[in-house]
Amino acid sequence: MKRSIKPPRRSRGSLTRSEILTASMEVLLEEGVEALSMRRIAKKLGCSVASPYTHFQNQEEIIRELILEGEKKLTSDLKTAQKTTDEVYSMLNAIAHAYWDFALENRELHKLMFNAIGGKLYRQTFPSLPTSYRVFLETIRQGITSGEIPHRRQDYPSIARTMWSWMYGLIVLEMNEILRRRKDSDPIKEGIELFTILLKRGGPLADRETTKEFIDRSLN
């Protein structure tokens, strides 16, 4: 019986930064966040555990690069969704569905971006505003500027935060199989329809402005 011959280990000099990142992403997608380690990455590459350190100081640096790659893809998906329509509420619906699809199609990557360890690195990587969130924020601001969302301009950050938190929460519930919903229902569509009704009403801030304008006109 012939013994299987193991391929020789790859030397440090034969590895590239791109190869290490590709192998890391494969480990993440195939085996999950919990399996992502230098040992598993080295096994995937067929090299020693020390070899990836030629290009990366530590595992944290690799995770940062994977987070950047995830953010790039998510932002691209949201921008594509944003361009499918000119009507702001349809735009918000398309963006929300794009985020939902990204999360469910890239579960482990999404988990890496926003779990306890990855979430901390995500905030450090994007100390101001992530590019994906900016797409959503700009859409809300555009709706207020056009008058489709009858709220004050300074209200757009709080509106965006509220809707983004709702989307993220819904996604996490779905990914953890906690979300209870009717068969064939679309929780994103249902939520956007409710937000549309609420936003079109204008809210108390808009009501106060309308009342002031009415009083001003009556006095003149």
FITI-181889 format. One record per residue (C-alpha): residue in three letters; x negated, y negated, z. Coordinates in nm, 4 decimals, m for minus. Each point is the difference from the previous one (the first is absolute). Example, Ala and Ser with C-alpha at 12.3 -4.5 7.8 and 13.67 -1.06 7.14 Angstrom:
2
fimar, X, Y, Z
ALA, m1.2300, 0.4500, 0.7800
SER, m0.1370, m0.3440, m0.0660
end
This chain:
220
fimar, X, Y, Z
MET, 0.0000, 0.0000, 0.0000
LYS, m0.1461, m0.3300, m0.1073
ARG, m0.0225, m0.2813, 0.2497
SER, 0.1462, m0.3312, m0.1014
ILE, m0.2706, m0.2577, m0.0485
LYS, 0.0709, m0.3344, 0.1604
PRO, m0.0800, m0.2994, m0.2168
PRO, m0.2960, m0.2016, 0.1271
ARG, 0.0757, m0.2963, 0.2215
ARG, m0.0009, m0.3331, m0.1716
SER, m0.2775, m0.2340, 0.0985
ARG, 0.0604, m0.3475, 0.1398
GLY, m0.1367, m0.1631, m0.3107
SER, 0.2478, 0.1773, m0.2273
LEU, 0.3066, m0.1521, 0.1715
THR, 0.1631, m0.3257, m0.1033
ARG, 0.2207, m0.2282, 0.2057
SER, 0.2878, 0.0603, m0.2410
GLU, m0.0286, 0.3796, 0.0345
ILE, 0.0121, m0.0223, 0.3787
LEU, 0.3114, m0.2166, m0.0094
THR, 0.1675, 0.2322, m0.2512
ALA, m0.0754, 0.3017, 0.2202
SER, 0.1266, m0.1876, 0.3064
MET, 0.3280, m0.0846, m0.1735
GLU, 0.0383, 0.3649, m0.1075
VAL, m0.0496, 0.1213, 0.3568
LEU, 0.2545, m0.2542, 0.1207
LEU, 0.2654, 0.0885, m0.2587
GLU, m0.0543, 0.3771, 0.0094
GLU, m0.0581, 0.0573, 0.3718
GLY, 0.1393, m0.3067, 0.1764
VAL, m0.1266, m0.2822, 0.2193
GLU, m0.0955, 0.2356, 0.2838
ALA, m0.2402, 0.1908, m0.2265
LEU, m0.1844, m0.3096, m0.1205
SER, m0.3500, 0.0316, 0.1452
MET, m0.3591, m0.0212, m0.1202
ARG, m0.0246, 0.3773, 0.0309
ARG, 0.3012, 0.0599, m0.2272
ILE, m0.1199, m0.2635, m0.2475
ALA, m0.3465, 0.1595, m0.0109
LYS, 0.1538, 0.3439, m0.0565
LYS, 0.2052, m0.1345, m0.2897
LEU, m0.3162, m0.1499, m0.1528
GLY, m0.2159, 0.3054, 0.0681
CYS, m0.2587, m0.1994, 0.1916
SER, m0.1289, m0.0366, 0.3550
VAL, 0.2028, m0.1956, 0.2551
ALA, m0.2733, m0.2630, 0.0055
SER, 0.0040, m0.0621, m0.3771
PRO, 0.3025, m0.2389, m0.0179
TYR, m0.1816, m0.2287, 0.2438
THR, m0.2292, m0.0948, m0.2874
HIS, 0.2785, m0.2251, m0.1294
PHE, 0.2194, m0.0552, 0.3068
GLN, m0.1008, m0.0951, 0.3514
ASN, 0.2789, 0.2035, 0.1586
GLN, 0.3402, 0.1590, m0.0583
GLU, 0.1721, m0.3269, 0.0874
GLU, m0.1541, m0.1638, m0.3057
ILE, 0.1417, 0.2757, m0.2206
ILE, 0.3446, m0.0444, 0.1544
ARG, m0.0170, m0.3737, m0.0714
GLU, m0.0669, 0.0735, m0.3671
LEU, 0.2922, 0.2445, m0.0155
ILE, 0.2243, m0.2626, 0.1608
LEU, m0.1125, m0.2551, m0.2597
GLU, 0.0811, 0.2486, m0.2769
GLY, 0.3441, 0.0635, 0.1504
GLU, 0.0701, m0.3714, 0.0343
LYS, m0.1057, m0.0584, m0.3604
LYS, 0.2401, 0.2664, m0.1267
LEU, 0.2876, m0.1150, 0.2229
THR, m0.0453, m0.3611, m0.1100
SER, m0.0063, 0.1032, m0.3657
ASP, 0.3228, 0.1994, 0.0440
LEU, 0.1735, m0.2921, 0.1719
LYS, m0.1104, m0.2503, m0.2657
THR, 0.1270, 0.2309, m0.2738
ALA, 0.3359, 0.0277, 0.1793
GLN, 0.0106, m0.3779, 0.0492
LYS, m0.0255, m0.0584, m0.3765
THR, 0.2978, 0.2212, m0.0884
THR, 0.2565, m0.2751, 0.0633
ASP, 0.0422, m0.3763, 0.0467
GLU, 0.2801, 0.0214, 0.2601
VAL, m0.1465, m0.0176, 0.3503
TYR, 0.2255, 0.2567, 0.1696
SER, m0.0582, 0.2512, m0.2791
MET, m0.3704, m0.0780, 0.0345
LEU, 0.0080, 0.0746, 0.3748
ASN, 0.1829, 0.3238, m0.0713
ALA, m0.2604, 0.1050, m0.2572
ILE, m0.2887, m0.0891, 0.2342
ALA, 0.1549, 0.1908, 0.2911
HIS, 0.0515, 0.3099, m0.2160
ALA, m0.3581, m0.0252, m0.1303
TYR, m0.1321, m0.0083, 0.3571
TRP, 0.2225, 0.2966, 0.0939
ASP, m0.1251, 0.2007, m0.3010
PHE, m0.3646, m0.0844, 0.0717
ALA, 0.0289, 0.1172, 0.3597
LEU, 0.1763, 0.3272, m0.0812
GLU, m0.2267, 0.0806, m0.2954
ASN, m0.3165, m0.0854, 0.1969
ARG, 0.0979, 0.1145, 0.3482
GLU, m0.3467, 0.0649, 0.1383
LEU, m0.1449, m0.3166, m0.1513
HIS, 0.2869, m0.2070, 0.1422
LYS, m0.0497, 0.1691, 0.3356
LEU, m0.3720, m0.0805, m0.0093
MET, 0.0741, m0.3644, m0.0782
PHE, 0.2459, m0.0494, 0.2840
ASN, m0.0610, 0.2597, 0.2725
ALA, m0.1733, m0.0826, 0.3296
ILE, m0.3593, 0.0190, m0.1274
GLY, 0.0628, m0.1066, m0.3569
GLY, 0.2366, m0.2784, 0.1059
LYS, m0.2727, m0.1635, 0.2053
LEU, m0.2399, 0.0147, m0.2946
TYR, 0.2771, m0.1234, m0.2310
ARG, 0.0404, m0.3142, 0.2108
GLN, m0.3772, m0.0501, 0.0076
THR, m0.0236, 0.0477, m0.3769
PHE, 0.2787, m0.2522, m0.0617
PRO, m0.0331, m0.2542, 0.2842
SER, 0.2418, m0.2457, m0.1613
LEU, 0.2653, 0.1552, m0.2262
PRO, m0.0229, 0.3254, m0.1983
THR, 0.0538, m0.0435, m0.3733
SER, 0.3012, 0.2355, 0.0018
TYR, 0.1767, m0.2084, 0.2648
ARG, m0.0800, m0.3186, m0.1911
VAL, 0.2024, 0.1312, m0.2961
PHE, 0.3049, 0.0405, 0.2217
LEU, m0.0575, m0.3309, 0.1797
GLU, m0.0302, m0.1892, m0.3280
THR, 0.3248, 0.1566, m0.1234
ILE, 0.1897, m0.1261, 0.3068
ARG, m0.1559, m0.3452, m0.0414
GLN, 0.0955, m0.0009, m0.3686
GLY, 0.3607, 0.0809, 0.0939
ILE, 0.0140, m0.2874, 0.2496
THR, m0.1581, m0.2428, m0.2490
SER, 0.2502, 0.0950, m0.2710
GLY, 0.2921, m0.0249, 0.2428
GLU, 0.0985, 0.3666, m0.0396
ILE, m0.0868, 0.0510, 0.3670
PRO, 0.1698, m0.2972, 0.1730
HIS, m0.2425, m0.0408, 0.2908
ARG, m0.2566, m0.2622, 0.0894
ARG, m0.3442, 0.0366, m0.1568
GLN, m0.1659, 0.0423, 0.3410
ASP, 0.2214, 0.3024, 0.0673
TYR, m0.1485, 0.2207, m0.2718
PRO, m0.2766, 0.1582, 0.2179
SER, 0.2494, 0.1208, 0.2629
ILE, 0.2384, 0.1328, m0.2668
ALA, m0.2860, 0.1841, m0.1700
ARG, m0.1258, 0.1478, 0.3297
THR, 0.3472, 0.1245, 0.0895
MET, 0.0600, 0.1676, m0.3359
TRP, m0.3538, 0.1453, m0.0208
SER, 0.0348, 0.1476, 0.3510
TRP, 0.3310, 0.1555, m0.1018
MET, m0.1585, 0.1599, m0.3085
TYR, m0.2974, 0.1329, 0.1959
GLY, 0.2204, 0.1373, 0.2773
LEU, 0.2284, 0.1735, m0.2488
ILE, m0.2982, 0.1571, m0.1755
VAL, m0.1538, 0.1269, 0.3245
LEU, 0.3334, 0.1544, 0.1045
GLU, 0.0310, 0.1723, m0.3389
MET, m0.3587, 0.1266, 0.0005
ASN, 0.0475, 0.1480, 0.3475
GLU, 0.3345, 0.1546, m0.0994
ILE, 0.1848, m0.2015, 0.2632
LEU, 0.2142, m0.2092, m0.2329
ARG, 0.3576, 0.1250, m0.0086
ARG, 0.1824, m0.0836, m0.3204
ARG, 0.2789, 0.1264, m0.2192
LYS, m0.0891, 0.2311, m0.2862
ASP, m0.1094, m0.1916, m0.3105
SER, 0.0181, m0.3326, 0.1872
ASP, m0.2531, m0.2742, m0.0692
PRO, m0.0975, m0.1659, 0.3321
ILE, m0.2130, m0.2625, m0.1758
LYS, 0.2863, m0.1075, m0.2280
GLU, 0.2420, m0.0055, 0.2940
GLY, m0.2362, m0.2147, 0.2056
ILE, m0.0719, m0.2469, m0.2800
GLU, 0.3736, m0.0392, m0.0632
LEU, 0.0509, m0.0880, 0.3667
PHE, m0.2934, m0.2438, 0.0007
THR, 0.1394, m0.1580, m0.3169
ILE, 0.3342, m0.0679, 0.1701
LEU, m0.1687, m0.1442, 0.3089
LEU, m0.2494, m0.2142, m0.1908
LYS, 0.2620, m0.1431, m0.2345
ARG, 0.1988, m0.1217, 0.3002
GLY, m0.2897, m0.2289, 0.0844
GLY, 0.0093, 0.0530, 0.3765
PRO, 0.0303, m0.2555, 0.2805
LEU, m0.2996, m0.2044, m0.1180
ALA, 0.1519, m0.0543, m0.3416
ASP, 0.3433, m0.0623, 0.1581
ARG, m0.1429, m0.2786, 0.2150
GLU, m0.1586, m0.1645, m0.3043
THR, 0.3267, 0.0287, m0.1947
THR, 0.1914, m0.1548, 0.2899
LYS, m0.2472, m0.2903, 0.0228
GLU, 0.0272, m0.0631, m0.3744
PHE, 0.3815, m0.0014, 0.0265
ILE, m0.0086, m0.2509, 0.2885
ASP, m0.2475, m0.2229, m0.1867
ARG, 0.2205, m0.0024, m0.3092
SER, 0.3088, m0.0791, 0.2109
LEU, m0.1680, m0.3021, 0.1604
ASN, m0.1144, m0.1490, m0.3314
end
